[in-house]
Amino acid sequence: MKNIALVGATGAVGEQILEQFIMRNVPVGELRLFASDESAGEFLEVDDQSLPVGQLTADAFHSVDLVIFATPAEVSEIWCPRALEAGAVCIDLSAAGRLDKTRPLLVAGVNDEAFSSGVCSSPASSVVALALLLGALRKAGEIKRLLVTMVTPASARGTQGLDELRKQTGELLNGRPAQNKIFPAQLAFNGLPSGDDSREVSLRAELGKILNDTDLAIRINQLELPLFYGEGGFVRVDFATPVAREQVIDWLTTTSGIDLQDQGDYPTLLDAVGCNDVLVRLHSSEETTTTLDFWYVVDNIVRCGAGNAVRLAAKVLAETRHQ
């Protein structure tokens, strides 16, 4: 079995990565945990073991086969090259290097073939869900245009976003004004349309890179909601030629990780929390159409952030076992 290091083990994504290693029975030899200076010295319970959380040092990656970085970009920018020098394969969940032409940007089950060796990046959680859906839909026909109205939770901004929403909620319920540092304005009991064009540009570029279609016309609008977990959106897909609804349904229902819910009420964001699938409900009812509308929800941590990282890790470990 291979030795694995997880950097950012005490964060929201890091903790879920550890849970999914157990749930998915990923074979691990030695597991080393690292986090910020504030968390170093803590112990985490992992599969009935109490493992120490250490600080990153010059020899942190000695004899490690795989390193997962669930960290801010500035951390992986420093330590990912050191892990590579130590001979480890790296999976980087941060924004660092996602659009680097020399580094593959991967969503497990969509573009696995793009992985080579060395280091790969995992995209923003919002991109993971869309890539899964579009990876299935483009089998039904060529996609020429995409319009997304996306809703995102506080956890999309990490543990600091979660902490700020909790604090704002508590302050307002006790009659005190809410302060904002992480969000551009008060998020509690509010909704924040994104005014950050750079975030939307980055999401479009990441999606185009994964789908190997940089000419795809993509428009993404974002709205941050006072939710802790769970994201989703309304999506309109324009195909170059008409596609059959039954064919679309076939591809969605046979793609691993997608749960097409064609009966009953629309799935809510809370329905997706803790779920390992993307929940989808089609709007379109025409038998044949060039425009497909649907609603989707997903757990941004369980399925997208941690889930994609663990699936990529399992693939890397499986390949290295056969080398």
TORTI-139313 format. One record per residue (C-alpha): residue number from 0; residue in one letter; chain; z negated, y, x negated. Coordinates in nm, 3 decimals, always signed. Each point is the difference from the previous one (the first is absolute). Example, Ala and Ser with C-alpha at 12.3 -4.5 7.8 and 13.67 -1.06 7.14 Angstrom:
BEGIN
@pos->0	code->a	unit->A	zz->-0.780	yy->-0.450	xx->-1.230 $
@pos->1	code->s	unit->A	zz->+0.066	yy->+0.344	xx->-0.137 $
//
This chain:
BEGIN
@pos->0	code->m	unit->A	zz->+0.000	yy->+0.000	xx->+0.000 $
@pos->1	code->k	unit->A	zz->+0.071	yy->+0.355	xx->-0.106 $
@pos->2	code->n	unit->A	zz->-0.250	yy->+0.274	xx->-0.077 $
@pos->3	code->i	unit->A	zz->+0.017	yy->+0.311	xx->+0.218 $
@pos->4	code->a	unit->A	zz->-0.143	yy->+0.350	xx->-0.034 $
@pos->5	code->l	unit->A	zz->-0.038	yy->+0.235	xx->+0.295 $
@pos->6	code->v	unit->A	zz->-0.035	yy->+0.368	xx->-0.081 $
@pos->7	code->g	unit->A	zz->-0.140	yy->+0.199	xx->+0.291 $
@pos->8	code->a	unit->A	zz->-0.201	yy->-0.292	xx->+0.134 $
@pos->9	code->t	unit->A	zz->-0.251	yy->+0.210	xx->+0.195 $
@pos->10	code->g	unit->A	zz->+0.256	yy->+0.205	xx->+0.195 $
@pos->11	code->a	unit->A	zz->+0.115	yy->-0.076	xx->+0.354 $
@pos->12	code->v	unit->A	zz->+0.318	yy->-0.172	xx->-0.120 $
@pos->13	code->g	unit->A	zz->-0.170	yy->-0.172	xx->-0.292 $
@pos->14	code->e	unit->A	zz->-0.266	yy->-0.157	xx->+0.220 $
@pos->15	code->q	unit->A	zz->+0.264	yy->-0.129	xx->+0.240 $
@pos->16	code->i	unit->A	zz->+0.202	yy->-0.144	xx->-0.290 $
@pos->17	code->l	unit->A	zz->-0.303	yy->-0.209	xx->-0.095 $
@pos->18	code->e	unit->A	zz->-0.036	yy->-0.123	xx->+0.359 $
@pos->19	code->q	unit->A	zz->+0.366	yy->-0.097	xx->+0.017 $
@pos->20	code->f	unit->A	zz->-0.012	yy->-0.190	xx->-0.326 $
@pos->21	code->i	unit->A	zz->-0.252	yy->-0.226	xx->+0.170 $
@pos->22	code->m	unit->A	zz->+0.172	yy->-0.010	xx->+0.340 $
@pos->23	code->r	unit->A	zz->+0.340	yy->-0.088	xx->-0.150 $
@pos->24	code->n	unit->A	zz->-0.148	yy->-0.248	xx->-0.252 $
@pos->25	code->v	unit->A	zz->+0.161	yy->+0.173	xx->-0.297 $
@pos->26	code->p	unit->A	zz->-0.085	yy->-0.208	xx->-0.310 $
@pos->27	code->v	unit->A	zz->-0.201	yy->+0.213	xx->-0.242 $
@pos->28	code->g	unit->A	zz->-0.157	yy->-0.095	xx->-0.330 $
@pos->29	code->e	unit->A	zz->-0.221	yy->+0.282	xx->-0.126 $
@pos->30	code->l	unit->A	zz->-0.019	yy->+0.305	xx->+0.225 $
@pos->31	code->r	unit->A	zz->-0.096	yy->+0.330	xx->-0.165 $
@pos->32	code->l	unit->A	zz->-0.092	yy->+0.302	xx->+0.209 $
@pos->33	code->f	unit->A	zz->+0.023	yy->+0.361	xx->-0.111 $
@pos->34	code->a	unit->A	zz->-0.066	yy->+0.332	xx->+0.172 $
@pos->35	code->s	unit->A	zz->-0.098	yy->+0.360	xx->-0.068 $
@pos->36	code->d	unit->A	zz->-0.299	yy->+0.092	xx->-0.214 $
@pos->37	code->e	unit->A	zz->-0.202	yy->+0.064	xx->+0.318 $
@pos->38	code->s	unit->A	zz->+0.050	yy->-0.360	xx->+0.118 $
@pos->39	code->a	unit->A	zz->-0.032	yy->-0.174	xx->-0.337 $
@pos->40	code->g	unit->A	zz->-0.303	yy->-0.224	xx->-0.009 $
@pos->41	code->e	unit->A	zz->+0.021	yy->-0.098	xx->+0.366 $
@pos->42	code->f	unit->A	zz->+0.047	yy->-0.361	xx->+0.109 $
@pos->43	code->l	unit->A	zz->+0.247	yy->-0.120	xx->+0.265 $
@pos->44	code->e	unit->A	zz->-0.028	yy->-0.326	xx->+0.192 $
@pos->45	code->v	unit->A	zz->+0.326	yy->-0.192	xx->-0.037 $
@pos->46	code->d	unit->A	zz->+0.025	yy->-0.352	xx->+0.143 $
@pos->47	code->d	unit->A	zz->-0.374	yy->-0.066	xx->-0.042 $
@pos->48	code->q	unit->A	zz->+0.000	yy->+0.147	xx->-0.348 $
@pos->49	code->s	unit->A	zz->-0.165	yy->+0.324	xx->-0.107 $
@pos->50	code->l	unit->A	zz->+0.243	yy->+0.168	xx->-0.240 $
@pos->51	code->p	unit->A	zz->-0.080	yy->+0.309	xx->-0.208 $
@pos->52	code->v	unit->A	zz->+0.211	yy->+0.315	xx->+0.022 $
@pos->53	code->g	unit->A	zz->+0.077	yy->+0.128	xx->-0.347 $
@pos->54	code->q	unit->A	zz->+0.142	yy->+0.309	xx->-0.165 $
@pos->55	code->l	unit->A	zz->+0.345	yy->+0.002	xx->-0.152 $
@pos->56	code->t	unit->A	zz->-0.013	yy->-0.045	xx->-0.375 $
@pos->57	code->a	unit->A	zz->+0.248	yy->-0.070	xx->-0.279 $
@pos->58	code->d	unit->A	zz->-0.045	yy->-0.378	xx->+0.033 $
@pos->59	code->a	unit->A	zz->-0.022	yy->-0.011	xx->+0.382 $
@pos->60	code->f	unit->A	zz->+0.327	yy->-0.190	xx->+0.038 $
@pos->61	code->h	unit->A	zz->-0.039	yy->-0.250	xx->-0.283 $
@pos->62	code->s	unit->A	zz->+0.120	yy->-0.345	xx->+0.119 $
@pos->63	code->v	unit->A	zz->+0.087	yy->+0.139	xx->+0.345 $
@pos->64	code->d	unit->A	zz->+0.326	yy->-0.121	xx->+0.157 $
@pos->65	code->l	unit->A	zz->+0.026	yy->+0.239	xx->+0.295 $
@pos->66	code->v	unit->A	zz->-0.147	yy->+0.346	xx->+0.064 $
@pos->67	code->i	unit->A	zz->+0.003	yy->+0.168	xx->+0.342 $
@pos->68	code->f	unit->A	zz->-0.054	yy->+0.376	xx->+0.005 $
@pos->69	code->a	unit->A	zz->-0.140	yy->+0.123	xx->+0.333 $
@pos->70	code->t	unit->A	zz->-0.069	yy->+0.341	xx->-0.149 $
@pos->71	code->p	unit->A	zz->+0.115	yy->+0.361	xx->-0.004 $
@pos->72	code->a	unit->A	zz->+0.316	yy->+0.065	xx->-0.198 $
@pos->73	code->e	unit->A	zz->-0.182	yy->+0.165	xx->-0.289 $
@pos->74	code->v	unit->A	zz->-0.196	yy->-0.320	xx->-0.065 $
@pos->75	code->s	unit->A	zz->+0.296	yy->-0.238	xx->+0.001 $
@pos->76	code->e	unit->A	zz->+0.204	yy->+0.240	xx->-0.214 $
@pos->77	code->i	unit->A	zz->-0.257	yy->-0.041	xx->-0.277 $
@pos->78	code->w	unit->A	zz->-0.100	yy->-0.363	xx->+0.036 $
@pos->79	code->c	unit->A	zz->+0.315	yy->-0.176	xx->+0.122 $
@pos->80	code->p	unit->A	zz->+0.175	yy->+0.040	xx->-0.339 $
@pos->81	code->r	unit->A	zz->-0.311	yy->-0.141	xx->-0.169 $
@pos->82	code->a	unit->A	zz->+0.003	yy->-0.302	xx->+0.230 $
@pos->83	code->l	unit->A	zz->+0.368	yy->-0.057	xx->-0.080 $
@pos->84	code->e	unit->A	zz->-0.076	yy->+0.022	xx->-0.372 $
@pos->85	code->a	unit->A	zz->-0.263	yy->-0.269	xx->+0.050 $
@pos->86	code->g	unit->A	zz->+0.268	yy->-0.227	xx->+0.146 $
@pos->87	code->a	unit->A	zz->-0.090	yy->+0.024	xx->+0.370 $
@pos->88	code->v	unit->A	zz->+0.232	yy->+0.040	xx->+0.296 $
@pos->89	code->c	unit->A	zz->-0.094	yy->+0.307	xx->+0.205 $
@pos->90	code->i	unit->A	zz->+0.018	yy->+0.080	xx->+0.372 $
@pos->91	code->d	unit->A	zz->-0.054	yy->+0.372	xx->+0.052 $
@pos->92	code->l	unit->A	zz->-0.093	yy->+0.124	xx->+0.347 $
@pos->93	code->s	unit->A	zz->-0.018	yy->+0.363	xx->-0.106 $
@pos->94	code->a	unit->A	zz->+0.281	yy->+0.256	xx->+0.033 $
@pos->95	code->a	unit->A	zz->+0.055	yy->-0.005	xx->-0.377 $
@pos->96	code->g	unit->A	zz->+0.340	yy->-0.145	xx->-0.084 $
@pos->97	code->r	unit->A	zz->+0.105	yy->-0.092	xx->+0.353 $
@pos->98	code->l	unit->A	zz->+0.326	yy->+0.188	xx->-0.036 $
@pos->99	code->d	unit->A	zz->+0.048	yy->-0.085	xx->-0.369 $
@pos->100	code->k	unit->A	zz->+0.347	yy->-0.156	xx->-0.026 $
@pos->101	code->t	unit->A	zz->-0.124	yy->-0.251	xx->-0.256 $
@pos->102	code->r	unit->A	zz->-0.284	yy->-0.131	xx->+0.220 $
@pos->103	code->p	unit->A	zz->+0.057	yy->-0.215	xx->+0.311 $
@pos->104	code->l	unit->A	zz->-0.160	yy->+0.118	xx->+0.325 $
@pos->105	code->l	unit->A	zz->-0.079	yy->-0.310	xx->+0.202 $
@pos->106	code->v	unit->A	zz->-0.088	yy->-0.105	xx->+0.351 $
@pos->107	code->a	unit->A	zz->-0.070	yy->-0.373	xx->+0.014 $
@pos->108	code->g	unit->A	zz->+0.257	yy->-0.177	xx->+0.213 $
@pos->109	code->v	unit->A	zz->+0.249	yy->+0.288	xx->-0.010 $
@pos->110	code->n	unit->A	zz->+0.118	yy->+0.046	xx->-0.359 $
@pos->111	code->d	unit->A	zz->-0.185	yy->-0.267	xx->-0.200 $
@pos->112	code->e	unit->A	zz->+0.311	yy->-0.058	xx->-0.207 $
@pos->113	code->a	unit->A	zz->-0.040	yy->+0.344	xx->-0.160 $
@pos->114	code->f	unit->A	zz->-0.309	yy->-0.114	xx->-0.192 $
@pos->115	code->s	unit->A	zz->+0.061	yy->-0.080	xx->-0.363 $
@pos->116	code->s	unit->A	zz->-0.309	yy->+0.016	xx->-0.219 $
@pos->117	code->g	unit->A	zz->-0.239	yy->+0.250	xx->-0.150 $
@pos->118	code->v	unit->A	zz->-0.092	yy->+0.252	xx->+0.270 $
@pos->119	code->c	unit->A	zz->+0.093	yy->+0.056	xx->+0.363 $
@pos->120	code->s	unit->A	zz->-0.116	yy->+0.251	xx->+0.258 $
@pos->121	code->s	unit->A	zz->-0.109	yy->-0.042	xx->+0.361 $
@pos->122	code->p	unit->A	zz->+0.110	yy->+0.285	xx->+0.230 $
@pos->123	code->a	unit->A	zz->-0.206	yy->+0.220	xx->+0.228 $
@pos->124	code->s	unit->A	zz->-0.146	yy->-0.198	xx->+0.290 $
@pos->125	code->s	unit->A	zz->+0.225	yy->+0.180	xx->+0.250 $
@pos->126	code->v	unit->A	zz->+0.304	yy->-0.116	xx->-0.193 $
@pos->127	code->v	unit->A	zz->-0.113	yy->-0.364	xx->-0.011 $
@pos->128	code->a	unit->A	zz->+0.004	yy->-0.032	xx->+0.380 $
@pos->129	code->l	unit->A	zz->+0.335	yy->+0.178	xx->+0.041 $
@pos->130	code->a	unit->A	zz->+0.160	yy->-0.205	xx->-0.277 $
@pos->131	code->l	unit->A	zz->-0.108	yy->-0.324	xx->+0.168 $
@pos->132	code->l	unit->A	zz->+0.147	yy->+0.112	xx->+0.331 $
@pos->133	code->l	unit->A	zz->+0.324	yy->+0.138	xx->-0.141 $
@pos->134	code->g	unit->A	zz->+0.040	yy->-0.301	xx->-0.227 $
@pos->135	code->a	unit->A	zz->+0.018	yy->-0.211	xx->+0.315 $
@pos->136	code->l	unit->A	zz->+0.212	yy->+0.242	xx->+0.205 $
@pos->137	code->r	unit->A	zz->+0.269	yy->+0.053	xx->-0.261 $
@pos->138	code->k	unit->A	zz->+0.083	yy->-0.371	xx->+0.034 $
@pos->139	code->a	unit->A	zz->+0.117	yy->+0.081	xx->+0.353 $
@pos->140	code->g	unit->A	zz->+0.232	yy->+0.278	xx->-0.116 $
@pos->141	code->e	unit->A	zz->+0.054	yy->+0.288	xx->-0.242 $
@pos->142	code->i	unit->A	zz->-0.255	yy->+0.279	xx->+0.047 $
@pos->143	code->k	unit->A	zz->+0.137	yy->+0.351	xx->-0.043 $
@pos->144	code->r	unit->A	zz->-0.286	yy->+0.224	xx->+0.121 $
@pos->145	code->l	unit->A	zz->-0.377	yy->-0.023	xx->+0.044 $
@pos->146	code->l	unit->A	zz->-0.236	yy->+0.236	xx->+0.184 $
@pos->147	code->v	unit->A	zz->-0.375	yy->-0.067	xx->-0.017 $
@pos->148	code->t	unit->A	zz->-0.292	yy->+0.179	xx->+0.163 $
@pos->149	code->m	unit->A	zz->-0.290	yy->-0.148	xx->-0.193 $
@pos->150	code->v	unit->A	zz->-0.375	yy->+0.019	xx->+0.067 $
@pos->151	code->t	unit->A	zz->-0.242	yy->-0.061	xx->-0.286 $
@pos->152	code->p	unit->A	zz->-0.380	yy->-0.042	xx->-0.024 $
@pos->153	code->a	unit->A	zz->-0.261	yy->+0.154	xx->-0.229 $
@pos->154	code->s	unit->A	zz->+0.004	yy->-0.308	xx->-0.226 $
@pos->155	code->a	unit->A	zz->+0.357	yy->+0.089	xx->-0.103 $
@pos->156	code->r	unit->A	zz->-0.172	yy->+0.252	xx->-0.227 $
@pos->157	code->g	unit->A	zz->-0.241	yy->-0.259	xx->-0.141 $
@pos->158	code->t	unit->A	zz->-0.378	yy->-0.019	xx->+0.015 $
@pos->159	code->q	unit->A	zz->-0.024	yy->+0.378	xx->-0.033 $
@pos->160	code->g	unit->A	zz->+0.198	yy->+0.038	xx->+0.322 $
@pos->161	code->l	unit->A	zz->-0.225	yy->-0.249	xx->+0.179 $
@pos->162	code->d	unit->A	zz->-0.313	yy->+0.177	xx->-0.125 $
@pos->163	code->e	unit->A	zz->+0.127	yy->+0.341	xx->+0.109 $
@pos->164	code->l	unit->A	zz->+0.086	yy->-0.120	xx->+0.351 $
@pos->165	code->r	unit->A	zz->-0.345	yy->-0.160	xx->+0.038 $
@pos->166	code->k	unit->A	zz->-0.170	yy->+0.317	xx->-0.119 $
@pos->167	code->q	unit->A	zz->+0.211	yy->+0.229	xx->+0.219 $
@pos->168	code->t	unit->A	zz->-0.068	yy->-0.214	xx->+0.306 $
@pos->169	code->g	unit->A	zz->-0.374	yy->+0.001	xx->-0.062 $
@pos->170	code->e	unit->A	zz->-0.012	yy->+0.374	xx->-0.057 $
@pos->171	code->l	unit->A	zz->+0.195	yy->+0.082	xx->+0.316 $
@pos->172	code->l	unit->A	zz->-0.205	yy->-0.237	xx->+0.218 $
@pos->173	code->n	unit->A	zz->-0.311	yy->+0.180	xx->-0.122 $
@pos->174	code->g	unit->A	zz->+0.135	yy->+0.346	xx->+0.076 $
@pos->175	code->r	unit->A	zz->+0.082	yy->+0.096	xx->-0.357 $
@pos->176	code->p	unit->A	zz->+0.340	yy->+0.111	xx->-0.137 $
@pos->177	code->a	unit->A	zz->+0.213	yy->-0.255	xx->-0.181 $
@pos->178	code->q	unit->A	zz->+0.108	yy->+0.059	xx->-0.359 $
@pos->179	code->n	unit->A	zz->+0.327	yy->-0.127	xx->-0.144 $
@pos->180	code->k	unit->A	zz->+0.091	yy->-0.073	xx->-0.360 $
@pos->181	code->i	unit->A	zz->+0.223	yy->-0.307	xx->+0.011 $
@pos->182	code->f	unit->A	zz->+0.190	yy->+0.093	xx->+0.317 $
@pos->183	code->p	unit->A	zz->+0.180	yy->+0.334	xx->+0.045 $
@pos->184	code->a	unit->A	zz->-0.213	yy->+0.073	xx->+0.310 $
@pos->185	code->q	unit->A	zz->-0.262	yy->-0.162	xx->+0.221 $
@pos->186	code->l	unit->A	zz->+0.116	yy->-0.354	xx->+0.082 $
@pos->187	code->a	unit->A	zz->-0.289	yy->-0.109	xx->+0.226 $
@pos->188	code->f	unit->A	zz->+0.095	yy->+0.034	xx->+0.371 $
@pos->189	code->n	unit->A	zz->+0.333	yy->+0.140	xx->-0.114 $
@pos->190	code->g	unit->A	zz->+0.351	yy->-0.091	xx->-0.110 $
@pos->191	code->l	unit->A	zz->+0.168	yy->+0.136	xx->-0.313 $
@pos->192	code->p	unit->A	zz->+0.380	yy->+0.019	xx->-0.015 $
@pos->193	code->s	unit->A	zz->+0.110	yy->-0.041	xx->-0.359 $
@pos->194	code->g	unit->A	zz->+0.123	yy->+0.316	xx->-0.165 $
@pos->195	code->d	unit->A	zz->+0.039	yy->-0.172	xx->-0.335 $
@pos->196	code->d	unit->A	zz->+0.373	yy->-0.047	xx->-0.046 $
@pos->197	code->s	unit->A	zz->-0.056	yy->-0.166	xx->-0.337 $
@pos->198	code->r	unit->A	zz->-0.183	yy->-0.292	xx->+0.166 $
@pos->199	code->e	unit->A	zz->+0.287	yy->-0.057	xx->+0.240 $
@pos->200	code->v	unit->A	zz->+0.256	yy->+0.027	xx->-0.282 $
@pos->201	code->s	unit->A	zz->-0.196	yy->-0.259	xx->-0.196 $
@pos->202	code->l	unit->A	zz->-0.021	yy->-0.239	xx->+0.296 $
@pos->203	code->r	unit->A	zz->+0.374	yy->+0.028	xx->+0.059 $
@pos->204	code->a	unit->A	zz->+0.075	yy->-0.063	xx->-0.366 $
@pos->205	code->e	unit->A	zz->-0.231	yy->-0.303	xx->-0.016 $
@pos->206	code->l	unit->A	zz->+0.155	yy->-0.155	xx->+0.310 $
@pos->207	code->g	unit->A	zz->+0.352	yy->+0.058	xx->-0.130 $
@pos->208	code->k	unit->A	zz->-0.088	yy->-0.159	xx->-0.333 $
@pos->209	code->i	unit->A	zz->-0.148	yy->-0.313	xx->+0.159 $
@pos->210	code->l	unit->A	zz->+0.295	yy->-0.046	xx->+0.236 $
@pos->211	code->n	unit->A	zz->+0.242	yy->+0.079	xx->-0.283 $
@pos->212	code->d	unit->A	zz->+0.162	yy->+0.261	xx->+0.222 $
@pos->213	code->t	unit->A	zz->-0.056	yy->+0.352	xx->-0.132 $
@pos->214	code->d	unit->A	zz->+0.272	yy->+0.134	xx->+0.233 $
@pos->215	code->l	unit->A	zz->-0.188	yy->-0.102	xx->+0.316 $
@pos->216	code->a	unit->A	zz->-0.074	yy->+0.309	xx->+0.211 $
@pos->217	code->i	unit->A	zz->-0.377	yy->+0.000	xx->+0.058 $
@pos->218	code->r	unit->A	zz->-0.217	yy->+0.253	xx->+0.182 $
@pos->219	code->i	unit->A	zz->-0.378	yy->-0.058	xx->+0.000 $
@pos->220	code->n	unit->A	zz->-0.246	yy->+0.217	xx->+0.193 $
@pos->221	code->q	unit->A	zz->-0.371	yy->-0.063	xx->-0.057 $
@pos->222	code->l	unit->A	zz->-0.309	yy->+0.066	xx->+0.208 $
@pos->223	code->e	unit->A	zz->-0.350	yy->-0.069	xx->-0.136 $
@pos->224	code->l	unit->A	zz->-0.243	yy->-0.115	xx->+0.269 $
@pos->225	code->p	unit->A	zz->-0.383	yy->-0.023	xx->-0.006 $
@pos->226	code->l	unit->A	zz->+0.006	yy->-0.378	xx->-0.041 $
@pos->227	code->f	unit->A	zz->-0.154	yy->-0.196	xx->-0.283 $
@pos->228	code->y	unit->A	zz->+0.258	yy->-0.278	xx->-0.021 $
@pos->229	code->g	unit->A	zz->+0.331	yy->-0.096	xx->+0.158 $
@pos->230	code->e	unit->A	zz->+0.334	yy->+0.177	xx->-0.008 $
@pos->231	code->g	unit->A	zz->+0.327	yy->-0.022	xx->+0.187 $
@pos->232	code->g	unit->A	zz->+0.285	yy->+0.194	xx->+0.146 $
@pos->233	code->f	unit->A	zz->+0.299	yy->+0.040	xx->+0.226 $
@pos->234	code->v	unit->A	zz->+0.324	yy->-0.096	xx->-0.176 $
@pos->235	code->r	unit->A	zz->+0.363	yy->+0.056	xx->+0.091 $
@pos->236	code->v	unit->A	zz->+0.256	yy->-0.203	xx->-0.193 $
@pos->237	code->d	unit->A	zz->+0.369	yy->+0.085	xx->+0.023 $
@pos->238	code->f	unit->A	zz->+0.236	yy->-0.284	xx->-0.093 $
@pos->239	code->a	unit->A	zz->+0.354	yy->+0.049	xx->-0.128 $
@pos->240	code->t	unit->A	zz->+0.134	yy->-0.241	xx->+0.264 $
@pos->241	code->p	unit->A	zz->-0.148	yy->-0.142	xx->+0.323 $
@pos->242	code->v	unit->A	zz->-0.260	yy->-0.275	xx->-0.036 $
@pos->243	code->a	unit->A	zz->-0.119	yy->-0.251	xx->+0.257 $
@pos->244	code->r	unit->A	zz->-0.360	yy->+0.035	xx->+0.119 $
@pos->245	code->e	unit->A	zz->-0.048	yy->-0.378	xx->-0.013 $
@pos->246	code->q	unit->A	zz->+0.110	yy->-0.001	xx->-0.364 $
@pos->247	code->v	unit->A	zz->-0.251	yy->+0.273	xx->-0.079 $
@pos->248	code->i	unit->A	zz->-0.273	yy->-0.199	xx->+0.173 $
@pos->249	code->d	unit->A	zz->+0.096	yy->-0.313	xx->-0.195 $
@pos->250	code->w	unit->A	zz->-0.030	yy->+0.175	xx->-0.336 $
@pos->251	code->l	unit->A	zz->-0.328	yy->+0.167	xx->+0.088 $
@pos->252	code->t	unit->A	zz->-0.162	yy->-0.318	xx->+0.135 $
@pos->253	code->t	unit->A	zz->+0.110	yy->-0.214	xx->-0.295 $
@pos->254	code->t	unit->A	zz->-0.112	yy->+0.246	xx->-0.271 $
@pos->255	code->s	unit->A	zz->-0.338	yy->-0.085	xx->-0.148 $
@pos->256	code->g	unit->A	zz->-0.255	yy->+0.278	xx->+0.047 $
@pos->257	code->i	unit->A	zz->+0.152	yy->+0.146	xx->+0.319 $
@pos->258	code->d	unit->A	zz->-0.148	yy->-0.068	xx->+0.344 $
@pos->259	code->l	unit->A	zz->+0.243	yy->+0.107	xx->+0.275 $
@pos->260	code->q	unit->A	zz->-0.197	yy->+0.073	xx->+0.317 $
@pos->261	code->d	unit->A	zz->+0.256	yy->+0.008	xx->+0.278 $
@pos->262	code->q	unit->A	zz->-0.240	yy->-0.046	xx->+0.291 $
@pos->263	code->g	unit->A	zz->-0.304	yy->+0.187	xx->+0.131 $
@pos->264	code->d	unit->A	zz->-0.136	yy->+0.330	xx->-0.122 $
@pos->265	code->y	unit->A	zz->+0.115	yy->+0.177	xx->-0.313 $
@pos->266	code->p	unit->A	zz->-0.213	yy->-0.090	xx->-0.304 $
@pos->267	code->t	unit->A	zz->-0.238	yy->+0.278	xx->-0.104 $
@pos->268	code->l	unit->A	zz->-0.103	yy->+0.101	xx->-0.348 $
@pos->269	code->l	unit->A	zz->-0.338	yy->-0.166	xx->+0.051 $
@pos->270	code->d	unit->A	zz->+0.178	yy->-0.324	xx->+0.092 $
@pos->271	code->a	unit->A	zz->+0.145	yy->-0.005	xx->-0.351 $
@pos->272	code->v	unit->A	zz->-0.329	yy->+0.048	xx->-0.186 $
@pos->273	code->g	unit->A	zz->-0.087	yy->-0.321	xx->-0.184 $
@pos->274	code->c	unit->A	zz->+0.339	yy->-0.154	xx->+0.083 $
@pos->275	code->n	unit->A	zz->+0.231	yy->-0.142	xx->-0.269 $
@pos->276	code->d	unit->A	zz->+0.317	yy->+0.070	xx->+0.199 $
@pos->277	code->v	unit->A	zz->+0.198	yy->+0.306	xx->+0.101 $
@pos->278	code->l	unit->A	zz->-0.015	yy->+0.019	xx->+0.381 $
@pos->279	code->v	unit->A	zz->+0.328	yy->+0.115	xx->+0.158 $
@pos->280	code->r	unit->A	zz->+0.112	yy->+0.089	xx->+0.352 $
@pos->281	code->l	unit->A	zz->+0.366	yy->+0.077	xx->+0.073 $
@pos->282	code->h	unit->A	zz->+0.087	yy->+0.299	xx->+0.219 $
@pos->283	code->s	unit->A	zz->+0.368	yy->-0.079	xx->+0.028 $
@pos->284	code->s	unit->A	zz->+0.108	yy->-0.220	xx->+0.291 $
@pos->285	code->e	unit->A	zz->+0.380	yy->+0.010	xx->-0.036 $
@pos->286	code->e	unit->A	zz->+0.161	yy->-0.336	xx->-0.078 $
@pos->287	code->t	unit->A	zz->+0.224	yy->+0.163	xx->-0.263 $
@pos->288	code->t	unit->A	zz->-0.064	yy->+0.334	xx->-0.164 $
@pos->289	code->t	unit->A	zz->+0.048	yy->+0.209	xx->-0.311 $
@pos->290	code->t	unit->A	zz->-0.344	yy->+0.163	xx->+0.043 $
@pos->291	code->l	unit->A	zz->-0.325	yy->-0.195	xx->-0.008 $
@pos->292	code->d	unit->A	zz->-0.337	yy->+0.158	xx->+0.085 $
@pos->293	code->f	unit->A	zz->-0.334	yy->-0.169	xx->-0.064 $
@pos->294	code->w	unit->A	zz->-0.372	yy->+0.059	xx->-0.053 $
@pos->295	code->y	unit->A	zz->-0.198	yy->-0.170	xx->-0.275 $
@pos->296	code->v	unit->A	zz->-0.363	yy->-0.012	xx->-0.115 $
@pos->297	code->v	unit->A	zz->-0.152	yy->-0.150	xx->-0.314 $
@pos->298	code->d	unit->A	zz->-0.324	yy->-0.012	xx->-0.199 $
@pos->299	code->n	unit->A	zz->+0.079	yy->+0.230	xx->-0.292 $
@pos->300	code->i	unit->A	zz->-0.263	yy->-0.165	xx->-0.224 $
@pos->301	code->v	unit->A	zz->-0.003	yy->-0.367	xx->+0.102 $
@pos->302	code->r	unit->A	zz->+0.377	yy->-0.052	xx->+0.041 $
@pos->303	code->c	unit->A	zz->+0.158	yy->+0.280	xx->-0.199 $
@pos->304	code->g	unit->A	zz->-0.215	yy->+0.109	xx->-0.295 $
@pos->305	code->a	unit->A	zz->-0.201	yy->-0.310	xx->-0.086 $
@pos->306	code->g	unit->A	zz->+0.223	yy->-0.248	xx->+0.181 $
@pos->307	code->n	unit->A	zz->+0.315	yy->+0.091	xx->-0.188 $
@pos->308	code->a	unit->A	zz->-0.184	yy->+0.002	xx->-0.334 $
@pos->309	code->v	unit->A	zz->-0.146	yy->-0.349	xx->+0.053 $
@pos->310	code->r	unit->A	zz->+0.334	yy->-0.141	xx->+0.115 $
@pos->311	code->l	unit->A	zz->+0.165	yy->+0.142	xx->-0.311 $
@pos->312	code->a	unit->A	zz->-0.282	yy->-0.137	xx->-0.215 $
@pos->313	code->a	unit->A	zz->+0.044	yy->-0.348	xx->+0.148 $
@pos->314	code->k	unit->A	zz->+0.372	yy->+0.017	xx->-0.080 $
@pos->315	code->v	unit->A	zz->-0.064	yy->+0.115	xx->-0.357 $
@pos->316	code->l	unit->A	zz->-0.257	yy->-0.275	xx->-0.056 $
@pos->317	code->a	unit->A	zz->+0.229	yy->-0.265	xx->+0.145 $
@pos->318	code->e	unit->A	zz->+0.284	yy->+0.104	xx->-0.229 $
@pos->319	code->t	unit->A	zz->-0.216	yy->+0.016	xx->-0.314 $
@pos->320	code->r	unit->A	zz->-0.134	yy->-0.350	xx->+0.071 $
@pos->321	code->h	unit->A	zz->+0.352	yy->-0.133	xx->-0.035 $
@pos->322	code->q	unit->A	zz->+0.081	yy->+0.182	xx->-0.323 $
//
